[in-house]
Amino acid sequence: MSGDDRYYITDVPPETPEPQGQPEPWTVTTVVGKRLPRIDGYERVSGTAVYTSDVILPGMLYAATLRSPHAHAVVKKLDTSAAEKMPGVAAILTPSSPGADIPWYTTRSGALSRLLDTTCRYEGDEIAVVAAETPYQAWDAVKALAVEYQTLPFVADEEDALKAEAPLVHKGGNRVAEPTKYSRGDVDAGFAQADFVVEETYRTGCEIHSPTEAHVSVAKWDGSRLTVWDSTQGVYAVQSGLAQALKLPISHVRVIGHYMGGGFGAKLGLSKHTVAAALLARTTGRPVKYHLTREEAFLAVGNRPANTMTLKAGVKKDGTITAIQMTVVGSGGAYPGGGVGSVDWLARELYTCANVKTELQDVYINAGQARAFRAPGHPQSAWAVEQMMDQLAEKIGMDPVDFRVRNAPAVSQARNNQPYSTAGLKACLEEGAKKFGWAEARKRAAGDGPIRRGVGVAAGQWQGGAGGPPATIVVKVFADGSANLNMGAADLGTGTKTVMSMVLSEELGIPLEKIQVEWADTGTTQYATPSGGSKTVPTESPAVRAAALDVKQQLLALGAEQLKLTPQDVAWRNGEIVATADPAKKVALTALDALRRRGLVVGVGYRGPNPAGVVISPFGAHFAEVEVNTRTGEVKILRFVAAQDSGRPLNELTYENQVHGGLTMG
């Protein structure tokens, strides 16, 4: 959650009107920055909030999927006759059904699969979908589908996939594309200058998002118009994806994504189960609900992919890093999924180094597709880079914190050496070390028994986080002094609605309890990009403030007219229009005659550009003291300090929640 003077990026799409100048950042606030509970907290904890999982429509059917039990196989025969006769079964979609041939996982050379396919490239690949009166009847029918498989050789390790004898996941080979390369300076010369050179290989495992609410969609047709309730991070992304898949005008698709139980990146776009629910609803003429099981979520809707990273670095005795070279092999699974995207970012950017060279190879393996997962690529990158920094510091006998501080950058080396907007990494390291008591903790003995103690530090950066256009917000202020805030962004459970209401309250002085939020509904709210990448608050909140300012200018004009003054002669103070020359001469918002006649005032706000010439990225440095049982491998975290440079937290309580969630989940 960045400060409001750090919200802007360089380009505004031509369809987005550019605001006439940006307001000055608030210097004193009464609402923003406070520790406030969620405005929808009661609904969430009392069970009255309606999640997509809770949606039940009259006549609704339930869907279940036949998934491949094999890592690589071809369906030679699929017999649905027994399943069709089972109680409650309303429809079965197979690879030969109308609509099941929708291209999926499209690349420049064409689609690699279809919505339902007879070639299965990972355990969990979709083959057929059943709709029935109850979830149990649907699953029973899936079990009754008779399938004859021809199993094929498979490869499940990214490095094995590169071997000449490796089974092919796709006919074109196991390389997704040519390696992605980055280079600056001369790494060979840099290694020659080093007093010490260290080379290590690091590996991370596959991790699953596993949000509290699994993926779920409900589809309902009204003639040629489709309404979908979806647990999604981006209703407009799902809307456009459905329109394209089903060959519908975008205006004929409405997607509603109100309360949701987390996403972590797995719900940023359209998934197969949503399209399948829509097809089954069209086939049966009844609403269809498709709620993935936890097992299905583990198999088929994304993961943080494993990576093998070989890192070589050179250092001088004075602590100067002379060269960094990184080679990465990773996989997004059986289909393109960003297996190595941004995995080299911290090698390029986190520490000052004139000579850097990276090469990333993405390969296909017989596994489920990867998806964005909390700073895609960066946790893997930090795992390798931060261990390497410790090894380099140890080689030259320098404190790990001092070593990092010495090499903390002031400019973005991978982005034309533009300066960072904040002190960033250096401040996090220095302030975090003080809070943790790093110097004293380093002196404490580890112990000589099976239980040993130790301390560690690791730093990081997210290459995004600045937000940017487009974002459109509509604010309505009513004659009774209440307000409506209309936005298309999702609230994943991260408090987006609360923060946006706080911004509106700060600008107009309207109490939070008088603000109603409409959100995440393509039929009723404004366009918004998917909520992810730490960009929702810095993208949407400036547009909220702009809409509030639009309303304020209109109300000032109405108040000036009633006071028989010009708009230049009045000011806004605590919900009142006050004459600047005579503060006793004023009119309250609720006493505006023109507003009573009109009923409401509508303001529209757009997201403006970020300042040119600076780079906006959040940094962090984390410190831990742990206890390790050297016999059992058990690790206990005794103390943990997280120092974050994120700009201005708009809600201190929500901000702390986000930090706690990030450090526990990774």
Secondary structure, 3 states (H helix, E strand, C coil): CCCHHHCCECCCCCCCCCCCCCCCCCCCCCCCCCCCCCCCHHHHHHCCCCEHHHCCCCCCEEEEEEECCCCCEEEEEEECHHHHCCCCEEEEECCCCCCCCCEEEEECCEEEEECCCCEECCCCCEEEEEEECCHHHHHHHHHHCEEEEEECCCCCCCCHHHCCCCCCCCCCCCECCCCEEEEECCHHHHHHHCCEEEEEEEEECCECCCCCCCCEEEEEEECCEEEEEECCCCHHHHHHHHHHHHCCCHHHEEEECCECCCCCCCCCCCCHHHHHHHHHHHHHCCCEEEECCHHHHHHHCCCECCEEEEEEEEECCCCCEEEEEEEEEEECCCCCCCCCCCCCHHHHHCCCCCCEEEEEEEECCCCCCCCCCCCCCHHHHHHHHHHHHHHHHHHHCCCHHHHHHHCCCCEECCCCCEEECCCCHHHHHHHHHHHHCHHHHHHCCCCCCCEEEEEEEEEEECCCCCCCCCEEEEEEEECCCCEEEEECCCCCCCCHHHHHHHHHHHHHCCCHHHEEEEECECCCCCCECCCCCCCHHHHHHHHHHHHHHHHHHHHHHHHHHHCCCCHHHEEEECCEEEECCCCCCEEEHHHCHHHHHHCEEEEEEECCECCCCCECCCEEEEEEEEEEECCCCCEEEEEEEEEEECCCCCCHHHHHHHHHHHHHHC
